[in-house]
Amino acid sequence: MGRYVLRRLLQLIPVFIGTTFLIYLLVWAVPGDPFADMCGERPCPPEFISAMTDKYNLNDNVVVQYLKYMGALLSGDFGQTYSEQPVADLIANAAPVSLRLATVAVLIEAVIGVTAGILTGLRGRGFLDNLVLVSTLFLIAIPTFVTGFVIQIVLGFQLEILNPTVSSEATWGELIIPGFVLGSLSMAYVSRLTRTSISENKRADYMRTALAKGQPKRRIVGVHLLRNSAIPVITFLGTDIGNLMGGAIVTEGIFGIHGVGRLVFDAILSKQGAIVTGVVVMLVLIFLLVNLVIDLLYAVLDPRIRYD
């Protein structure tokens, strides 16, 4: 196990370098003058532009800029914005909110989606199965921003059950509805994935063997069926954490949440490439580490898997 973990950690290095360089290249290839709005309505003086260009190494080619950025990143420096704000401080303020939102979304999609998938997978075709299939197809067909606006208008403005926007504290309770909106699409996929996995494993040879041995149905379902059916579901849920944090721009905008998605959106509009790159670096690290944890969980769920 230790050698496998070490090998996987070494494999993460070229993946991290390749993904961050690609993002860095795309961010700095965006056209436009990053200093256009820094001097008000008048254009910035050439002396100011020259000084800022030298300060942020914009005269260097993209490879040299990336190497300098990575050198500073290894020492914990995520760089500065053009207004000299530390990017690390901006991420530190926004990331906990997005992490809480993504956690709520994953919990909602895991609890509701897995439960619906288990019930429909065990019972087979019937009213409940048709209801879940229609409901999940409905969630998949409707864009997230439509779901968010409908819930906000109905529950927030018409019924006044909840606040239409989230406060600056962004407590766990306030993030339940935005988390449901953010995780609604993934919840539909989790439900269908769980149902399909259980339906396939119900007909496996080891299930017939367990039934022939006279084992209790609860043990057959809980130990054999669910553990073997959980591997694709756990894989999807794990990889979805990074996707939810990075893809929450629409949800955070609807409910007024000041998280990573809102930070990236504002940075793109103001051409603050250091912020976009810093956020993406954080998301890449989260994505790679979560995938490593998921790979290690495979051996826990399926005893046949060994990391020798």
N, C-alpha and C positions, 0 to 999 in steps of 0.2 A: 504493500500500500504506500509506504513512504517513498519508494523509488518511483512509483506511478505519479504521485503528487509532485515530486521534484521534476519529473519529465514534463508534466503538464504545465508547471510554472515556467519552465524554460521555453515551452512552446508559445506561451502567452507573450513573450518578449517581441518576436517578429510580428505577431498579429497586432500588438499594441502600436509598434512603430509604423507598420503599414497603414493602419486605419487612421491614426493621428496625422500622418503625413498627407494622406489623401484629403482629409477634412481641412487641414491647414492650407493645402493647395487650392481647394475649392473656395474657401473663405476669402483668401487674399486675391483670388481671380475675379471676384465680384467687381464690376465696373463702378465708377463713381469716385468723387473726391471726398475722403473721410473728414476733411477739414472745412468743407463748404459751409456748414452751419455754425462754426465756432466763432465767427466774428460778426454775428448779427446779419442784418440785411446787406451789408457791404461785403465784397470779396476780401478774403484775408490777404494781407501784404505778402509779397514774395519772400521777404526775410523771415516771416513767421512760418510760412509753409516749409521753407528750407530748413529751419531749425527743428521743426517737428518731424520732418522726414529723416533728418540725421538722428534724432533722439530715438525714434522707433525703428531704425534700421531699414527704412522702406526703400533705400537706394540699393540694397543688396538683393541678389537673386533669391528666389523662394527657398532654395536648398539651404543657403547660408542663414536666412532668416529662421528656418525651421530648426537648424542645429543650435542656433543661439537660444531659441525658445525652449528647446528640450533641455539645454544645459541649465537654464534658469529654473525650469520645471523640476528637475531632479533635486534642486535645493529648496523646493517648496514655493517658488515664486511663479505665480500664474500670470504675471505681467500687470500692466496698468492700462486703464482706459486713456483716451486722449485728454480727458479732464483730470488725469493723475489720480483716479480712484483705484485702489487695489482690486483686481478682479477676484482674488481669493475672498475678500470681505463680501463682495456682492454675491458670490456663490454661497458663502457660508450663511448669509441671511435668507437666500431663496431656496436652497436645497432642502432644509428640514421640512418646509411646507410641502414641497413637491413629493418628498419621500413619504410624508404622512398621507398625502392624497393618493399616491400610488399604492401604499399599503392597504388603505381602506378599499380601493378599487380591487386589488388582488383578493382580499378577504371576501368581498361581496361576490366576485365572480367564482371564487373557489367554493364557498358555501352553497350558494344558490345553484351555480352551474353543475357542480359535482353531484349535489343532491338530486337535482332533476335528471341528470344523466344516469345515476344509479337506479332510481325508481323506474325510469322508462326502459333501461337496459335489462333489468331483472324481470319486469312484467311483460315485456314484449309489446306487440301491437295492441292498441286499445284506445280508449278516450284520452287517457293521460298522455300516452305517447303522441297522439295526434295534436293535442293541445300544446305540448312542449315543442314539437316540430314547427307548428305554425307560429308560436310565440318567438322562437329563436330566429325563424326566417324573417319575421317582422322587424326584430332588432337589427338583423344584418342588413336589411334593405334600407332602413332609415339612417341617414347620416347622424353623427354624434351631435352636431350643433343643433339639429332639429329637435332631437330628444331633450337636449339641455334647455332650449328655449321653451318648449312645451311644458316641461316640469316647472321651470322658473315662473312662467306666466300663470299656470293653473294653481300650483301650490304656494307660490310666493305672492302674486298680485291679486288673484281672484279669491282663493280660499284663505289666504294669509296664515297658512300653517307654519311656514318657515320664512326666514329672511331671504329675499331674492339675491342678496350678495353676501359674501363671507367677510367677516371682520378681519382686521389686521392680525389678530392673534391666531386665526385659523385653527380653532380647536378641533378635536377629534369629532365631536358631535356635529359641528358645522360642516364637516367634510363628508358626511354620510351621503347626502344627495349628490354633490359633485362627484364623489367616488362612484356612486351608482351610474351616473351618466358616463363617466370616463371608462368604467369597466363593463358597460352594457354590451358592447360589441364582442369583447373577449368572453364575456359570460355565455353568450350564445354559442360561440365556438367550443368552449369548455363543455357545455352541456352535450353538444352533438358528439364531440370527441369521446367523452366518457361513455355515452350510450353505445357508440360504435365499438369501443374497446371491450366493454362488458359483453355485448352481444357476440363478438367473435370469440372471446375467451370462454364463454358458457359452453361452447361446443368443442373445446379442446380436450385432448386425451386425458390430461391430468384431472380434469373435472369428472370425467366418467370413472376414472380410477378411484377418486375420493368417494364418489357415490357408491361404487361397488364395495368399498371397504366398510361402508356403513357409518361414515363420519357424520356428526350432526350438521345440519344445513347451515347453522350459524357459523360454524368453523369453516365449512367449505367456502361460504361466501366471504367471510371476513379475512381468512388467512390466505386462501388460494386465489379466489377470483379477484378480489379488490386489489390485493398487492400486485398481482401481475398486470391488472388493467390500469394501475396508477402511473406506470412509467411514462407513457406518452402525455398524460395529463400534467404530471409534475414537470416534464420538459417544457410544455407550453406555458405553464404558469411562471416558471422560473425566468424564461426568456422574455416574458411579458412585462416584468418589472421595469427593465430599462426602457422598453418601448412606451410604457405608460408615463414614465417621468419625462421622456423627451417629446412625447406626442400630446402633452396636456395643454398645448397652446390654446386651443379652442375652448376647452372646458374652463381653464383658468380665466380666459377673457370673458366668458359668459357670466361667471360668478364673482368676478373681481378678485381673484386670488393672485397674490404677488409671489409666484413661484418661479421655478426654472423656465417653464414655458413662456411666461410673460417676460422674463429677463431676456431670453433669446430673441423673442419677437421685437422688443424695443431695441436690442443691440443690432439686429438686422436693419431696422429702419434707419438707425443712426450710423450704420456702417462701422460698428465697434467690433472689429474682427477678433480682438483679444478675448472679449467676453464669450463670443460664440465658440471659439476654439477651446477656451477653458471649460465651458459647460460640456462640450462634446468629449473632452478628455476624461472628465469625471464620469460621464455616462458609459464610455468605453470600459473604464476600469470596473464599474459596477457590473456591466454586462459580462465581462470576462470572468470575474470572480464568482458571479452567480452560476455561470455555466460550469465552472469547476466544482462547485458545491453540488450541483445537480448530478454530475457524473459520479460523484462519490456516493450519492444517495441511491444510485442504481443497485449497488451491491447490498444495500440495506433492504431494498424492496424485493430483490430477486436473489436468493442465495446461490443461484447457478452462476452469477457474475462474479468473477474474481479478478483482482488487479494484481497479477503476479509480475 
